[in-house]
Amino acid sequence: MAKTIQVRVDDHLKDSADLLFSSLGLDTSTAVRMFLVAAMEKGGIPFDVKRDGGWDLAIRESIARRQAGQRFYTIEECMTELDDAIAAEVANGAN
């Protein structure tokens, strides 16, 4: 018997993931099943989970903005802020 997993994600993430997986010939449910199988085979998350200076800082700052009541009005604004933070890290010689 199959069980159902429900996960809440924002509309943009779901739509983007659907498009990505579709371009790979998959549906999102199949991609999630592939992740779960890979996790079981590896005995953990099937990719490195680590903190990265630039990304981590940019994400924490974005979360702090959101908690302070500020919002990104577009995904482009959010991505520009993240890209700028990453570019600054690269310019400073971070990996």
VOLUM-966854 format. One record per atom (N, C-alpha, C): residue in three letters; x, y, z. Coordinates in steps of 0.02 Angstrom, whole numbers, plus 32768, in hexadecimal, padded with zeros to 4 digits. Layout:
<sites>
ALAXYZ/...
</sites>
This chain:
<sites>
MET802A7FC58000/MET800080008000/MET802D803F8000/ALA801A806F7FD8/ALA804180AD7FD3/ALA802980E08006/LYS805881078020/LYS8048813D804F/LYS8053817F802C/THR803181B18044/THR803681F48027/THR806082218054/ILE808B82498034/ILE80B2827C8057/ILE809982C0803E/GLN808982ED806B/GLN807583308057/GLN80A883628070/VAL80BD838E8044/VAL80EE83C18056/VAL80D48404803D/ARG80D784368068/ARG80C384798053/ARG80FF84A0803A/VAL80FA84B97FFD/VAL812D84E47FE0/VAL810A851E7FBE/ASP812E85557FB4/ASP810D858E7F94/ASP8100857F7F4A/ASP80D285A37F2E/ASP80BC85967EE9/ASP80F6859B7EB8/HIS812285CC7EC0/HIS815885D57E90/HIS8188859A7E92/LEU819985827ECE/LEU81C585487ED4/LEU81A5850B7EB3/LYS816684FF7EC0/LYS814384C57EA3/LYS814184C97E57/ASP812F85037E3D/ASP812B850C7DF5/ASP817085037DD4/SER81A485207DF3/SER81E7851A7DD9/SER81FF84D27DDA/ALA81F284B07E11/ALA820684697E16/ALA81E1843F7DE2/ASP81A0844C7DDA/ASP817984277DA8/ASP819784307D62/LEU81AA846E7D51/LEU81C8847B7D10/LEU820B84587D08/LEU8234845C7D3C/LEU8275843B7D39/LEU826E83F07D30/PHE824583D17D5A/PHE823E83887D56/PHE821E83747D15/SER81EF839B7CFC/SER81D0838C7CBC/SER8203838E7C84/SER823283BE7C88/SER826683C37C54/SER829583867C57/LEU829583637C8F/LEU82BE83277C98/LEU829582E77C8A/GLY825682F17C76/GLY822B82B77C67/GLY820C82987CA5/LEU820982BE7CDC/LEU81EE82A57D1B/LEU81B482D07D32/ASP818B82B47D5E/ASP815C82DE7D82/ASP817A82E97DC8/THR815E83187DED/THR817A83297E2E/THR817582EE7E5F/SER814082C97E5C/SER8139828F7E89/SER8170825C7E7C/THR818182507E3E/THR81B682217E2D/THR81F9823B7E46/ALA8205827D7E3E/ALA8244829A7E55/ALA824B82947EA1/VAL8214829E7EC5/VAL821682977F0E/VAL8223824E7F21/ARG8203821F7EFE/ARG821081D87F0B/ARG825A81C77EFD/MET827781E47EC8/MET82BD81D97EB9/MET82E981F37EF2/PHE82D8822D7F0D/PHE82FD82497F46/PHE82FA82197F81/LEU82BE82007F91/LEU82B681D37FCA/LEU82DD81927FC0/VAL82DB81767F84/VAL830181387F77/VAL834C81467F7E/ALA8364817E7F62/ALA83AB818F7F67/ALA83BF81997FB0/ALA839481B77FD8/ALA83A381C1801F/ALA83A9817E8043/MET837C81508033/MET837F810E8053/MET83BE80E9803D/GLU83D080EE7FFE/GLU840D80CB7FE6/GLU844C80E98006/LYS844D812A800F/LYS8488814A802C/LYS848881468078/GLY844D813D8095/GLY8448813C80DE/GLY8447818380FA/GLY843181B280D3/GLY842E81F980E8/GLY841B822480AD/ILE8422826480B6/ILE84138293807F/ILE844282838045/PRO8428827D8008/PRO845282677FD0/PRO847C829E7FB0/PHE848982D27FD4/PHE84B683087FBD/PHE84D1832A7FFB/ASP8507834F7FF3/ASP85268371802B/ASP84F883A78047/VAL84F083A78088/VAL84CA83DC80A9/VAL84FC840080D5/LYS850B843E80C2/LYS853D846480E7/LYS852D84AE80E3/ARG854C84D2810D/ARG8545851A810E/ARG8578853780DE/ASP8564856880B8/ASP8591858A808B/ASP858F85D4809D/GLY85C885F180AC/GLY85CD863680C3/GLY859F866780A1/GLY85A686708060/GLY857F86A2803C/GLY853586918039/TRP852786548026/TRP84E2863F8021/TRP84C086428066/ASP84E386278097/ASP84C7862380DA/ASP84B8866880F5/LEU84E7869680EE/LEU84DD86DA8106/LEU84A386FC80E2/ALA84A186F580A0/ALA846C87158079/ALA842786F9808D/ILE842486B88097/ILE83E5869980A9/ILE83D086B080EF/ARG840086B1811F/ARG83EF86C88162/ARG83D887118162/GLU83F8873A813A/GLU83E387808135/GLU839E87868117/SER838F875D80E5/SER834D875E80C7/SER8317874880F9/ILE832787158121/ILE82F986FE8154/ILE82EE87358188/ALA83248756819B/ALA831E878D81CC/ALA82F287C681B0/ARG82FB87D5816F/ARG82D088088150/ARG828787F48154/ARG827A87B58145/ARG8234879D8146/ARG821787A0818C/GLN8240878B81BE/GLN8229878D8204/GLN821E87D4821D/ALA824288038200/ALA823B88498213/ALA81FF886A81EF/GLY81DC884281C7/GLY81A1885D81A6/GLY81AE88768160/GLN81ED8874814A/GLN81FC88888105/GLN81EF884E80D7/ARG81E0885E809A/ARG81D288298069/ARG81F688378028/PHE820388028004/PHE821A88097FBF/PHE81DA880F7F96/TYR81D8883D7F69/TYR819C88457F41/TYR819D88197F03/THR81D788057EEE/THR81DC87D87EB4/THR821387A57EC1/ILE8210876E7E9E/ILE8244873C7EA3/ILE828587597E88/GLU828087857E56/GLU82BB87A47E3A/GLU82E087CE7E6E/GLU82BB87F27E99/GLU82DA881A7ECE/GLU830087EC7EFF/CYS82E187B57F11/CYS830087857F3E/CYS833E87677F1E/MET833987527EE0/MET837187327EBE/MET83AA87647EB3/THR839A87A37EA5/THR83CE87D67E9C/THR83F487DF7EDD/GLU83D187E07F15/GLU83F387E87F56/GLU842187AC7F63/LEU8409876F7F55/LEU843287347F5F/LEU846E87337F2F/ASP846287447EEF/ASP849887477EBF/ASP84CE87787ED3/ASP84B987B37EEB/ASP84E887E67F01/ASP851387CD7F3B/ALA84F387AA7F6A/ALA851787907FA4/ALA8549875A7F8E/ILE853587307F60/ILE856286FC7F48/ILE859C871B7F21/ALA858E874C7EF7/ALA85C2876E7ED1/ALA85F5878F7EFF/ALA85DD87AC7F36/ALA860987CC7F66/ALA863687977F87/GLU861B875C7F96/GLU864387277FB3/GLU867987107F82/VAL866687087F43/VAL869686F27F10/VAL86CD87277F08/ALA86BA87677F07/ALA86EB879D7F01/ALA871B879F7F3C/ASN870387897F76/ASN872D87887FB2/ASN875587487FB8/GLY874F871B7F86/GLY877786DE7F86/GLY875A86A47FAC/ALA871A86A87FBF/ALA86FA86707FE3/ALA86EA86397FB2/ASN86E685FB7FCC/ASN86D485C17FA2/ASN868B85B77FA2/
</sites>
